[in-house]
Amino acid sequence: MSFFKKKVSVEDFCRDFYDNQILNPKIGDMEVGSAFSDVVIKEVVEVAPTFNKVDKQKLANELIIIRFELFALAWTHKFISGENVVAQSVFTKKYLHEKGKNDIWSGMEPYNNMIDSVTLHWLTSQGKMNLSFNYNMREDLTAKNIEVAKKLGIENDDSIARVNHRLWSENAWKQKLMLGPLVFTFCEQLGMNSLAEEAQFRLVVVIRGLYEGAQYSWKDVKIKN
């Protein structure tokens, strides 16, 4: 790895990742988007044959949706708060609107709400002293993001709310408190609510892999404001 990382703007980096890794993934000239959903079906059906009934196009679409949210979650864990985090969310909403993919933005909301819910649950489990500290830190970061948005001339809309739902969630993620609820939400969106434990575990592996893939994507670049 070079000691001198290539500098890339938030918008350029996200656009490239969204275009080439999420919406139109390719290996060489071969499109591999549908292949990924086929692999997921194969892995889960081995331990839960009823998963074969899932609508394949709906699964492919839902994998795209959750991947956008997991990218944003990993991004927030990298940059915490401030301009890079705000810019990523604002750009994502704009990008999806331009692509005629508002359904993806809407589809991310249940996962985003689940992340917020799990984070708040983790906060309340920390005991009175730690709860106060962590809650105040999250509130400070929330205020910072709203102020950054204001300075950038960005309306405090749902793109900012989404960012703030992900704040201070890294410990809950590291302690694996978030994986089960995300799998539950994923299955709920697919209408598959009674999968065996081993099938759920295999979906956990998928979700963790998508998150780690997002982390890996920026290891050799420096994101600039």
SEVOZA-780319 format. One record per residue: residue in one letter; x, y, z of N, C-alpha, C in turn; chain; residue number from 1. Coordinates in nm, 2 decimals. Example, Ala and Ser with C-alpha at 12.3 -4.5 7.8 and 13.67 -1.06 7.14 Angstrom:
# residues 2
R   residuo     n.c1     n.c2     n.c3    ca.c1    ca.c2    ca.c3     c.c1     c.c2     c.c3   cadena   num
R         a     1.32    -0.57     0.78     1.23    -0.45     0.78     1.32    -0.33     0.78        A     1
R         s     1.28    -0.22     0.71     1.37    -0.11     0.71     1.29     0.00     0.79        A     2
//
This chain:
# residues 225
R   residuo     n.c1     n.c2     n.c3    ca.c1    ca.c2    ca.c3     c.c1     c.c2     c.c3   cadena   num
R         m     0.08    -0.12     0.00     0.00     0.00     0.00     0.09     0.12     0.00        A     1
R         s     0.05     0.22    -0.08     0.13     0.35    -0.09     0.11     0.43     0.04        A     2
R         f     0.23     0.49     0.08     0.22     0.58     0.19     0.14     0.71     0.16        A     3
R         f     0.13     0.74     0.03     0.06     0.86    -0.02    -0.07     0.82    -0.08        A     4
R         k    -0.18     0.82     0.00    -0.31     0.78    -0.05    -0.37     0.88    -0.14        A     5
R         k    -0.44     0.83    -0.24    -0.51     0.92    -0.34    -0.62     0.99    -0.27        A     6
R         k    -0.63     1.12    -0.29    -0.74     1.20    -0.23    -0.86     1.20    -0.32        A     7
R         v    -0.97     1.17    -0.26    -1.10     1.16    -0.34    -1.21     1.24    -0.26        A     8
R         s    -1.29     1.31    -0.33    -1.40     1.38    -0.26    -1.51     1.28    -0.22        A     9
R         v    -1.59     1.32    -0.12    -1.70     1.23    -0.07    -1.79     1.19    -0.19        A    10
R         e    -1.83     1.29    -0.27    -1.92     1.26    -0.38    -1.86     1.17    -0.48        A    11
R         d    -1.73     1.19    -0.52    -1.67     1.11    -0.62    -1.65     0.97    -0.57        A    12
R         f    -1.61     0.95    -0.45    -1.59     0.82    -0.40    -1.72     0.74    -0.39        A    13
R         c    -1.82     0.81    -0.33    -1.95     0.74    -0.32    -2.02     0.71    -0.45        A    14
R         r    -2.01     0.80    -0.54    -2.07     0.78    -0.68    -2.00     0.65    -0.74        A    15
R         d    -1.87     0.65    -0.73    -1.80     0.53    -0.79    -1.84     0.40    -0.72        A    16
R         f    -1.84     0.40    -0.59    -1.88     0.28    -0.52    -2.02     0.24    -0.55        A    17
R         y    -2.11     0.34    -0.55    -2.25     0.30    -0.57    -2.27     0.25    -0.71        A    18
R         d    -2.21     0.32    -0.81    -2.22     0.28    -0.95    -2.17     0.14    -0.98        A    19
R         n    -2.05     0.12    -0.93    -1.97     0.00    -0.97    -1.97    -0.12    -0.87        A    20
R         q    -2.01    -0.09    -0.75    -2.01    -0.20    -0.65    -2.15    -0.24    -0.60        A    21
R         i    -2.24    -0.14    -0.60    -2.38    -0.18    -0.55    -2.48    -0.19    -0.67        A    22
R         l    -2.50    -0.09    -0.74    -2.60    -0.09    -0.85    -2.56    -0.18    -0.97        A    23
R         n    -2.44    -0.17    -1.01    -2.39    -0.24    -1.13    -2.26    -0.31    -1.11        A    24
R         p    -2.26    -0.40    -1.01    -2.13    -0.47    -0.98    -2.08    -0.56    -1.10        A    25
R         k    -1.95    -0.55    -1.13    -1.89    -0.63    -1.24    -1.76    -0.69    -1.20        A    26
R         i    -1.73    -0.80    -1.26    -1.59    -0.86    -1.25    -1.55    -0.86    -1.40        A    27
R         g    -1.46    -0.77    -1.43    -1.42    -0.75    -1.57    -1.54    -0.69    -1.64        A    28
R         d    -1.59    -0.75    -1.75    -1.70    -0.70    -1.82    -1.83    -0.78    -1.78        A    29
R         m    -1.82    -0.87    -1.69    -1.93    -0.95    -1.65    -2.01    -0.89    -1.53        A    30
R         e    -2.14    -0.87    -1.55    -2.22    -0.82    -1.44    -2.25    -0.94    -1.34        A    31
R         v    -2.23    -0.91    -1.21    -2.24    -1.01    -1.11    -2.35    -0.98    -1.00        A    32
R         g    -2.43    -0.89    -1.02    -2.53    -0.85    -0.92    -2.63    -0.96    -0.89        A    33
R         s    -2.68    -1.03    -1.00    -2.78    -1.14    -0.97    -2.71    -1.26    -0.92        A    34
R         a    -2.58    -1.28    -0.95    -2.50    -1.39    -0.90    -2.49    -1.39    -0.75        A    35
R         f    -2.48    -1.27    -0.69    -2.47    -1.26    -0.55    -2.60    -1.30    -0.48        A    36
R         s    -2.71    -1.26    -0.53    -2.84    -1.30    -0.47    -2.86    -1.45    -0.48        A    37
R         d    -2.81    -1.51    -0.59    -2.82    -1.65    -0.61    -2.73    -1.73    -0.51        A    38
R         v    -2.62    -1.67    -0.48    -2.53    -1.73    -0.38    -2.60    -1.73    -0.24        A    39
R         v    -2.66    -1.62    -0.21    -2.73    -1.60    -0.08    -2.84    -1.71    -0.07        A    40
R         i    -2.92    -1.72    -0.18    -3.03    -1.82    -0.18    -2.97    -1.96    -0.15        A    41
R         k    -2.87    -1.99    -0.23    -2.81    -2.13    -0.21    -2.76    -2.15    -0.07        A    42
R         e    -2.69    -2.06    -0.01    -2.64    -2.07     0.12    -2.75    -2.09     0.23        A    43
R         v    -2.86    -2.02     0.21    -2.97    -2.02     0.31    -3.06    -2.14     0.29        A    44
R         v    -3.08    -2.18     0.16    -3.17    -2.29     0.13    -3.11    -2.42     0.19        A    45
R         e    -2.98    -2.43     0.20    -2.91    -2.55     0.25    -2.97    -2.59     0.39        A    46
R         v    -3.00    -2.49     0.46    -3.04    -2.51     0.60    -3.19    -2.47     0.63        A    47
R         a    -3.25    -2.40     0.53    -3.39    -2.36     0.54    -3.45    -2.37     0.40        A    48
R         p    -3.50    -2.49     0.36    -3.55    -2.51     0.23    -3.67    -2.41     0.19        A    49
R         t    -3.74    -2.36     0.29    -3.85    -2.27     0.26    -3.80    -2.14     0.20        A    50
R         f    -3.67    -2.10     0.22    -3.62    -1.98     0.17    -3.62    -1.98     0.02        A    51
R         n    -3.63    -2.10    -0.04    -3.64    -2.11    -0.19    -3.76    -2.04    -0.25        A    52
R         k    -3.86    -2.02    -0.16    -3.98    -1.96    -0.21    -3.97    -1.80    -0.22        A    53
R         v    -3.86    -1.75    -0.17    -3.85    -1.60    -0.17    -3.84    -1.55    -0.32        A    54
R         d    -3.91    -1.44    -0.34    -3.90    -1.38    -0.47    -3.76    -1.33    -0.50        A    55
R         k    -3.70    -1.39    -0.60    -3.56    -1.36    -0.63    -3.53    -1.22    -0.66        A    56
R         q    -3.62    -1.15    -0.74    -3.60    -1.01    -0.77    -3.61    -0.92    -0.64        A    57
R         k    -3.71    -0.96    -0.56    -3.72    -0.89    -0.43    -3.60    -0.90    -0.34        A    58
R         l    -3.54    -1.02    -0.34    -3.42    -1.05    -0.26    -3.31    -0.96    -0.32        A    59
R         a    -3.29    -0.96    -0.45    -3.18    -0.89    -0.51    -3.20    -0.74    -0.48        A    60
R         n    -3.32    -0.69    -0.48    -3.35    -0.55    -0.45    -3.32    -0.52    -0.30        A    61
R         e    -3.36    -0.61    -0.22    -3.34    -0.59    -0.07    -3.19    -0.59    -0.03        A    62
R         l    -3.11    -0.68    -0.10    -2.97    -0.68    -0.08    -2.90    -0.55    -0.12        A    63
R         i    -2.95    -0.48    -0.22    -2.90    -0.35    -0.26    -2.94    -0.25    -0.15        A    64
R         i    -3.06    -0.25    -0.11    -3.11    -0.16    -0.01    -3.03    -0.17     0.12        A    65
R         i    -3.01    -0.29     0.17    -2.94    -0.31     0.30    -2.79    -0.27     0.28        A    66
R         r    -2.74    -0.30     0.16    -2.60    -0.26     0.14    -2.58    -0.11     0.14        A    67
R         f    -2.67    -0.03     0.09    -2.66     0.11     0.10    -2.66     0.15     0.25        A    68
R         e    -2.74     0.09     0.33    -2.75     0.13     0.47    -2.62     0.08     0.55        A    69
R         l    -2.57    -0.03     0.51    -2.45    -0.08     0.58    -2.33     0.00     0.54        A    70
R         f    -2.32     0.04     0.41    -2.22     0.13     0.37    -2.22     0.26     0.46        A    71
R         a    -2.34     0.32     0.47    -2.35     0.44     0.55    -2.32     0.42     0.70        A    72
R         l    -2.35     0.30     0.75    -2.32     0.27     0.89    -2.16     0.26     0.90        A    73
R         a    -2.10     0.19     0.82    -1.95     0.18     0.82    -1.89     0.31     0.80        A    74
R         w    -1.94     0.40     0.72    -1.89     0.53     0.69    -1.90     0.61     0.82        A    75
R         t    -2.01     0.60     0.89    -2.03     0.68     1.01    -1.93     0.63     1.12        A    76
R         h    -1.91     0.50     1.12    -1.81     0.45     1.22    -1.67     0.50     1.19        A    77
R         k    -1.64     0.52     1.06    -1.51     0.57     1.02    -1.50     0.72     1.05        A    78
R         f    -1.60     0.80     1.02    -1.58     0.95     1.03    -1.65     1.01     1.15        A    79
R         i    -1.73     0.93     1.22    -1.80     0.97     1.35    -1.91     1.07     1.33        A    80
R         s    -1.88     1.19     1.29    -1.98     1.30     1.27    -1.91     1.41     1.19        A    81
R         g    -1.98     1.51     1.15    -1.92     1.63     1.08    -1.95     1.62     0.94        A    82
R         e    -1.87     1.70     0.86    -1.89     1.73     0.72    -1.89     1.60     0.63        A    83
R         n    -1.80     1.51     0.65    -1.79     1.39     0.57    -1.91     1.31     0.59        A    84
R         v    -1.96     1.29     0.71    -2.08     1.21     0.74    -2.20     1.27     0.68        A    85
R         v    -2.22     1.40     0.71    -2.34     1.47     0.65    -2.34     1.47     0.50        A    86
R         a    -2.22     1.50     0.44    -2.21     1.50     0.30    -2.25     1.37     0.23        A    87
R         q    -2.21     1.26     0.30    -2.23     1.13     0.24    -2.38     1.10     0.24        A    88
R         s    -2.46     1.13     0.35    -2.60     1.11     0.35    -2.68     1.20     0.25        A    89
R         v    -2.64     1.32     0.25    -2.71     1.42     0.16    -2.68     1.38     0.01        A    90
R         f    -2.56     1.34    -0.02    -2.53     1.29    -0.15    -2.60     1.17    -0.19        A    91
R         t    -2.61     1.07    -0.10    -2.68     0.95    -0.12    -2.83     0.97    -0.16        A    92
R         k    -2.89     1.05    -0.09    -3.03     1.08    -0.12    -3.05     1.15    -0.26        A    93
R         k    -2.96     1.24    -0.28    -2.96     1.31    -0.41    -2.93     1.21    -0.53        A    94
R         y    -2.83     1.13    -0.51    -2.79     1.03    -0.61    -2.90     0.93    -0.64        A    95
R         l    -2.96     0.88    -0.54    -3.07     0.78    -0.56    -3.19     0.85    -0.63        A    96
R         h    -3.22     0.98    -0.60    -3.33     1.05    -0.66    -3.29     1.07    -0.81        A    97
R         e    -3.17     1.11    -0.84    -3.13     1.13    -0.98    -3.13     1.00    -1.06        A    98
R         k    -3.11     0.88    -0.99    -3.11     0.75    -1.06    -3.25     0.70    -1.07        A    99
R         g    -3.35     0.77    -1.02    -3.49     0.72    -1.01    -3.50     0.60    -0.92        A   100
R         k    -3.42     0.60    -0.81    -3.42     0.50    -0.71    -3.47     0.54    -0.57        A   101
R         n    -3.57     0.62    -0.57    -3.62     0.67    -0.44    -3.67     0.56    -0.35        A   102
R         d    -3.71     0.44    -0.42    -3.75     0.33    -0.34    -3.64     0.27    -0.26        A   103
R         i    -3.51     0.29    -0.30    -3.40     0.24    -0.22    -3.39     0.33    -0.10        A   104
R         w    -3.40     0.46    -0.12    -3.39     0.55     0.00    -3.50     0.52     0.10        A   105
R         s    -3.62     0.50     0.05    -3.73     0.46     0.14    -3.71     0.33     0.21        A   106
R         g    -3.65     0.24     0.13    -3.63     0.10     0.18    -3.52     0.10     0.29        A   107
R         m    -3.43     0.19     0.29    -3.32     0.20     0.39    -3.38     0.24     0.53        A   108
R         e    -3.49     0.30     0.53    -3.54     0.36     0.66    -3.57     0.25     0.77        A   109
R         p    -3.63     0.13     0.74    -3.65     0.04     0.85    -3.51    -0.01     0.91        A   110
R         y    -3.41    -0.02     0.83    -3.28    -0.06     0.88    -3.22     0.05     0.96        A   111
R         n    -3.23     0.17     0.92    -3.18     0.29     0.99    -3.25     0.31     1.12        A   112
R         n    -3.38     0.28     1.12    -3.46     0.29     1.25    -3.41     0.18     1.35        A   113
R         m    -3.39     0.06     1.29    -3.34    -0.05     1.37    -3.20    -0.02     1.44        A   114
R         i    -3.12     0.04     1.36    -2.98     0.08     1.41    -3.00     0.18     1.52        A   115
R         d    -3.09     0.28     1.51    -3.11     0.37     1.61    -3.17     0.30     1.74        A   116
R         s    -3.26     0.21     1.72    -3.32     0.14     1.83    -3.22     0.06     1.91        A   117
R         v    -3.14    -0.01     1.84    -3.04    -0.10     1.90    -2.94    -0.01     1.98        A   118
R         t    -2.90     0.10     1.92    -2.80     0.19     1.98    -2.86     0.25     2.11        A   119
R         l    -2.99     0.29     2.11    -3.05     0.34     2.23    -3.06     0.23     2.33        A   120
R         h    -3.09     0.11     2.29    -3.10    -0.01     2.39    -2.96    -0.03     2.45        A   121
R         w    -2.85    -0.02     2.37    -2.72    -0.04     2.42    -2.69     0.07     2.52        A   122
R         l    -2.73     0.20     2.49    -2.71     0.31     2.58    -2.77     0.28     2.72        A   123
R         t    -2.89     0.23     2.72    -2.96     0.21     2.85    -2.91     0.10     2.93        A   124
R         s    -2.83     0.01     2.86    -2.77    -0.10     2.93    -2.64    -0.07     3.00        A   125
R         q    -2.59     0.06     2.99    -2.46     0.09     3.04    -2.45     0.14     3.18        A   126
R         g    -2.56     0.14     3.25    -2.56     0.19     3.39    -2.58     0.34     3.39        A   127
R         k    -2.62     0.39     3.50    -2.66     0.53     3.51    -2.54     0.62     3.47        A   128
R         m    -2.42     0.60     3.53    -2.31     0.69     3.50    -2.27     0.69     3.35        A   129
R         n    -2.25     0.57     3.30    -2.22     0.55     3.16    -2.33     0.60     3.06        A   130
R         l    -2.45     0.57     3.10    -2.56     0.62     3.02    -2.56     0.77     3.00        A   131
R         s    -2.54     0.84     3.11    -2.54     0.99     3.10    -2.43     1.03     3.01        A   132
R         f    -2.31     0.98     3.02    -2.19     1.02     2.94    -2.22     0.99     2.79        A   133
R         n    -2.26     0.86     2.76    -2.28     0.82     2.62    -2.40     0.90     2.56        A   134
R         y    -2.50     0.92     2.64    -2.62     0.99     2.58    -2.58     1.13     2.55        A   135
R         n    -2.51     1.20     2.64    -2.46     1.33     2.61    -2.37     1.34     2.49        A   136
R         m    -2.28     1.24     2.48    -2.19     1.24     2.36    -2.27     1.23     2.23        A   137
R         r    -2.37     1.15     2.23    -2.45     1.13     2.11    -2.53     1.26     2.08        A   138
R         e    -2.58     1.32     2.19    -2.66     1.44     2.17    -2.57     1.55     2.11        A   139
R         d    -2.44     1.56     2.16    -2.35     1.66     2.11    -2.32     1.64     1.96        A   140
R         l    -2.30     1.51     1.93    -2.27     1.48     1.79    -2.39     1.51     1.70        A   141
R         t    -2.51     1.49     1.75    -2.63     1.52     1.67    -2.64     1.67     1.65        A   142
R         a    -2.61     1.75     1.75    -2.61     1.89     1.74    -2.51     1.94     1.64        A   143
R         k    -2.39     1.87     1.64    -2.28     1.91     1.55    -2.32     1.89     1.41        A   144
R         n    -2.39     1.77     1.38    -2.43     1.74     1.24    -2.53     1.84     1.19        A   145
R         i    -2.63     1.88     1.28    -2.73     1.97     1.24    -2.66     2.11     1.21        A   146
R         e    -2.57     2.15     1.29    -2.49     2.27     1.27    -2.41     2.27     1.14        A   147
R         v    -2.35     2.16     1.11    -2.27     2.14     0.99    -2.37     2.15     0.87        A   148
R         a    -2.48     2.09     0.87    -2.58     2.09     0.77    -2.62     2.24     0.74        A   149
R         k    -2.64     2.31     0.85    -2.69     2.45     0.84    -2.58     2.53     0.77        A   150
R         k    -2.45     2.51     0.81    -2.34     2.59     0.75    -2.33     2.56     0.60        A   151
R         l    -2.36     2.43     0.56    -2.35     2.40     0.42    -2.47     2.43     0.34        A   152
R         g    -2.57     2.50     0.41    -2.69     2.54     0.34    -2.78     2.42     0.31        A   153
R         i    -2.77     2.31     0.40    -2.85     2.19     0.38    -2.97     2.19     0.48        A   154
R         e    -3.09     2.17     0.42    -3.20     2.16     0.51    -3.19     2.05     0.61        A   155
R         n    -3.24     2.06     0.73    -3.24     1.96     0.83    -3.35     1.86     0.80        A   156
R         d    -3.33     1.78     0.69    -3.44     1.69     0.65    -3.40     1.54     0.69        A   157
R         d    -3.47     1.44     0.63    -3.44     1.31     0.67    -3.30     1.26     0.64        A   158
R         s    -3.23     1.32     0.55    -3.09     1.28     0.53    -3.01     1.31     0.65        A   159
R         i    -3.04     1.41     0.72    -2.96     1.44     0.84    -3.01     1.35     0.96        A   160
R         a    -3.14     1.33     0.96    -3.20     1.24     1.07    -3.14     1.10     1.05        A   161
R         r    -3.12     1.05     0.93    -3.06     0.92     0.91    -2.92     0.91     0.97        A   162
R         v    -2.84     1.02     0.94    -2.71     1.03     0.99    -2.71     1.01     1.14        A   163
R         n    -2.79     1.09     1.21    -2.80     1.10     1.35    -2.85     0.97     1.42        A   164
R         h    -2.93     0.89     1.34    -2.97     0.76     1.39    -2.85     0.66     1.40        A   165
R         r    -2.75     0.69     1.32    -2.63     0.60     1.32    -2.52     0.64     1.42        A   166
R         l    -2.54     0.75     1.48    -2.43     0.80     1.57    -2.42     0.72     1.69        A   167
R         w    -2.29     0.70     1.74    -2.25     0.63     1.86    -2.30     0.49     1.86        A   168
R         s    -2.31     0.43     1.74    -2.35     0.29     1.73    -2.24     0.19     1.72        A   169
R         e    -2.12     0.24     1.72    -2.01     0.15     1.69    -1.99     0.04     1.79        A   170
R         n    -2.01     0.07     1.92    -1.99    -0.03     2.02    -2.10    -0.14     2.01        A   171
R         a    -2.22    -0.09     1.98    -2.33    -0.19     1.96    -2.30    -0.28     1.85        A   172
R         w    -2.24    -0.23     1.74    -2.20    -0.31     1.63    -2.09    -0.41     1.67        A   173
R         k    -1.99    -0.36     1.73    -1.87    -0.44     1.77    -1.91    -0.55     1.87        A   174
R         q    -2.01    -0.52     1.95    -2.06    -0.63     2.05    -2.16    -0.72     1.98        A   175
R         k    -2.18    -0.70     1.85    -2.27    -0.79     1.77    -2.42    -0.78     1.81        A   176
R         l    -2.45    -0.67     1.87    -2.59    -0.65     1.92    -2.68    -0.62     1.80        A   177
R         m    -2.62    -0.57     1.69    -2.70    -0.52     1.58    -2.73    -0.62     1.47        A   178
R         l    -2.65    -0.73     1.47    -2.66    -0.82     1.36    -2.80    -0.89     1.36        A   179
R         g    -2.84    -0.94     1.47    -2.97    -1.01     1.48    -3.08    -0.93     1.44        A   180
R         p    -3.10    -0.81     1.49    -3.21    -0.72     1.45    -3.20    -0.68     1.31        A   181
R         l    -3.08    -0.67     1.25    -3.08    -0.63     1.11    -3.12    -0.75     1.02        A   182
R         v    -3.09    -0.87     1.06    -3.13    -0.99     0.99    -3.29    -1.00     1.01        A   183
R         f    -3.34    -0.98     1.13    -3.48    -0.98     1.15    -3.55    -0.88     1.05        A   184
R         t    -3.50    -0.76     1.04    -3.56    -0.66     0.96    -3.55    -0.70     0.81        A   185
R         f    -3.44    -0.76     0.77    -3.42    -0.80     0.64    -3.52    -0.91     0.60        A   186
R         c    -3.54    -1.01     0.69    -3.64    -1.12     0.67    -3.78    -1.06     0.66        A   187
R         e    -3.81    -0.97     0.75    -3.94    -0.91     0.76    -3.97    -0.84     0.63        A   188
R         q    -3.87    -0.77     0.57    -3.90    -0.70     0.44    -3.92    -0.80     0.33        A   189
R         l    -3.87    -0.92     0.34    -3.88    -1.02     0.24    -4.01    -1.11     0.27        A   190
R         g    -4.07    -1.09     0.38    -4.19    -1.17     0.42    -4.15    -1.31     0.46        A   191
R         m    -4.03    -1.32     0.51    -3.98    -1.45     0.56    -3.95    -1.44     0.71        A   192
R         n    -4.04    -1.46     0.79    -4.03    -1.43     0.94    -4.00    -1.55     1.03        A   193
R         s    -3.98    -1.67     0.97    -3.96    -1.78     1.06    -3.85    -1.87     1.02        A   194
R         l    -3.73    -1.81     1.00    -3.62    -1.89     0.95    -3.55    -1.96     1.07        A   195
R         a    -3.49    -2.07     1.05    -3.42    -2.15     1.15    -3.30    -2.07     1.19        A   196
R         e    -3.25    -2.10     1.31    -3.13    -2.03     1.37    -3.01    -2.03     1.27        A   197
R         e    -2.98    -2.15     1.22    -2.87    -2.16     1.13    -2.88    -2.07     1.00        A   198
R         a    -3.00    -2.06     0.95    -3.03    -1.98     0.84    -3.01    -1.83     0.87        A   199
R         q    -3.05    -1.79     0.99    -3.03    -1.66     1.03    -2.88    -1.63     1.05        A   200
R         f    -2.81    -1.73     1.10    -2.66    -1.71     1.11    -2.60    -1.69     0.98        A   201
R         r    -2.64    -1.76     0.88    -2.58    -1.74     0.74    -2.61    -1.60     0.69        A   202
R         l    -2.73    -1.55     0.72    -2.76    -1.41     0.68    -2.68    -1.31     0.76        A   203
R         v    -2.65    -1.34     0.88    -2.56    -1.26     0.96    -2.42    -1.25     0.90        A   204
R         v    -2.37    -1.36     0.85    -2.24    -1.36     0.78    -2.25    -1.27     0.65        A   205
R         v    -2.36    -1.27     0.58    -2.38    -1.19     0.46    -2.37    -1.04     0.50        A   206
R         i    -2.45    -1.01     0.60    -2.45    -0.87     0.65    -2.32    -0.82     0.70        A   207
R         r    -2.25    -0.90     0.78    -2.12    -0.86     0.83    -2.02    -0.84     0.71        A   208
R         g    -2.03    -0.93     0.61    -1.94    -0.92     0.50    -1.97    -0.79     0.42        A   209
R         l    -2.09    -0.75     0.40    -2.12    -0.63     0.33    -2.07    -0.51     0.40        A   210
R         y    -2.08    -0.51     0.53    -2.02    -0.40     0.62    -1.87    -0.39     0.60        A   211
R         e    -1.81    -0.51     0.61    -1.66    -0.51     0.61    -1.61    -0.48     0.47        A   212
R         g    -1.69    -0.51     0.37    -1.66    -0.47     0.23    -1.66    -0.32     0.21        A   213
R         a    -1.75    -0.26     0.27    -1.76    -0.11     0.27    -1.63    -0.05     0.34        A   214
R         q    -1.60    -0.10     0.45    -1.48    -0.06     0.52    -1.35    -0.07     0.44        A   215
R         y    -1.34    -0.19     0.37    -1.22    -0.22     0.29    -1.21    -0.12     0.17        A   216
R         s    -1.32    -0.07     0.12    -1.32     0.01     0.00    -1.25     0.14     0.01        A   217
R         w    -1.23     0.19     0.13    -1.16     0.32     0.14    -1.02     0.31     0.20        A   218
R         k    -0.97     0.19     0.22    -0.85     0.17     0.29    -0.73     0.24     0.22        A   219
R         d    -0.73     0.25     0.08    -0.62     0.31     0.01    -0.65     0.45    -0.04        A   220
R         v    -0.75     0.51     0.01    -0.78     0.65    -0.04    -0.80     0.74     0.09        A   221
R         k    -0.78     0.87     0.06    -0.80     0.97     0.17    -0.92     1.05     0.12        A   222
R         i    -1.03     1.04     0.20    -1.15     1.12     0.17    -1.13     1.26     0.21        A   223
R         k    -1.15     1.35     0.11    -1.14     1.50     0.14    -1.27     1.56     0.14        A   224
R         n    -1.28     1.67     0.22    -1.41     1.75     0.23    -1.43     1.82     0.10        A   225
//
